[in-house]
Amino acid sequence: MNLDIPFVRSQFPAFSEPSLEGWAFFENAGGSYPCRQVIDLLMEFYTKNTVQPYYAYPASTKAGEMMDASYAKMAAYLNVDASEIHFGPSTTQNVYVLANAMRPMWKEGDEIIVSCQDHEANAGAWRRLGERGMKVIEWHVNADTGMLSVEDLKSLFTDRTKMVAFPHCSNVIGFINPVKEVSRLAHQYNALCVVDGVGWAPHGFPDLVDLEVDIYLFSSYKTFGPHLGVMYVRDELMGKLENQSHFFKAGVKRNMITPAGPDHAQIGAIGGVLDYFDMVHEHHVKDDASPRERNKVLNSLFRNHEKALLEKLLEFLNSRDDVRIVGPDSSKDRAPIVSIIPKKKSIEEVYKTLTQHKLMLGTGDFYAVRPLMDMNIPTDPGVLRMSFVHYTNADEIEQLIGGLKEAL
Ligand SMILES: Cc1ncc(COP(=O)(O)O)c(C=O)c1O
């Protein structure tokens, strides 16, 4: 079964927006187009329910119901409990709060392992704990390939290791790390496994029980939704975290690690992502599978489609001697996030030509400064990144390849 791309694209208003016509979007790792279901819910919330939620008057009760529905739908798709889901303003802020909430769990001189493949969101806040008595151990990437090695990681554990933080998939390297393997390894040392899923979640929501992680984070503005950070924290861990909110919120799971007042409308609307997933599932498979099973089907529909397009792009890039692919050059265990460095022209020059071909993409370090530093790639100009998701079609890949042929 193949993903019905015209159906999928009909769920995204951006594809029928006249001002975007002809433009092919390849900066999805920076933020995806939102689906219609999210936009509708946001509009509904702002129009009818922008009042303090959870009071007895109808507009308020409905606001609370919409928010609760989002927690429940998100949890069901990720195969966890709704009380384990937290919506914060962004992944960067969620990690920052988590690092502060977790610090009191550990003693002076305890160790945390942090990867050098991360976006700074899952890097800086942990490293800063080095100034607060923790020993920070860096898990470096291979300087040529940008890959993290589990063998390298094994040598970093000690009996004082408390946590390992790393990305499910880096936003510049694109490789899908073996999360479950790392998680099991961490647990052998009684260490927690914290995964930045921002790079991966746009390509398929994970089954978090299956991944065996303790904490998983992603950003819904990159998964067809509103601008929120989604954070899963395993239930047993919640009781050990220090309250980061008002003193009277201690022990209140929904508030204690999201200290700022949440954006009610966006929380009400984020459930639209799962409504969209339901609709895509229903369109392809007419059964009443559980959200977890639906998610599995969607994962494989999305992956097969994305992988076929990725292979076309990589085949083209591999045929050229004027470009370096950063990260692995095959589609195996690789997400459609492809960073390149032109060898004969400047990034700026190449980028200019691509824009003339109506290609929307990005250049720079993408806040993945540490991986680029580990690979000795100057952060300025950094890399040129092309990233796509399941709504991208074969014509857009052709447009990209056509543009690259002229630009490189
Ligand atoms: C891999 C990765 N992690 C974390 C982040 C930060 O997410 P947020 O903007 O929600 O803080 C990004 C944003 O680009 C990212 O690509």
PDBQT file of the ligand as one rigid body, heavy atoms in Angstrom, charges set to zero:
ROOT
HETATM    1  C1  LIG A 501      16.992  18.257  16.597  1.00  0.00    +0.000 C 
HETATM    2  C2  LIG A 501      16.414  19.477  17.237  1.00  0.00    +0.000 A 
HETATM    3  N1  LIG A 501      16.315  19.502  18.565  1.00  0.00    +0.000 NA
HETATM    4  C3  LIG A 501      15.784  20.569  19.207  1.00  0.00    +0.000 A 
HETATM    5  C4  LIG A 501      15.354  21.664  18.517  1.00  0.00    +0.000 A 
HETATM    6  C5  LIG A 501      14.798  22.835  19.274  1.00  0.00    +0.000 C 
HETATM    7  O1  LIG A 501      13.408  22.844  19.261  1.00  0.00    +0.000 OA
HETATM    8  P1  LIG A 501      12.621  24.094  19.782  1.00  0.00    +0.000 P 
HETATM    9  O2  LIG A 501      12.648  25.118  18.709  1.00  0.00    +0.000 OA
HETATM   10  O3  LIG A 501      11.226  23.562  20.029  1.00  0.00    +0.000 OA
HETATM   11  O4  LIG A 501      13.248  24.558  21.027  1.00  0.00    +0.000 OA
HETATM   12  C6  LIG A 501      15.441  21.690  17.126  1.00  0.00    +0.000 A 
HETATM   13  C7  LIG A 501      15.007  22.868  16.363  1.00  0.00    +0.000 C 
HETATM   14  O5  LIG A 501      15.369  23.078  15.245  1.00  0.00    +0.000 OA
HETATM   15  C8  LIG A 501      15.993  20.550  16.476  1.00  0.00    +0.000 A 
HETATM   16  O6  LIG A 501      16.107  20.517  15.142  1.00  0.00    +0.000 OA
ENDROOT
TORSDOF 0
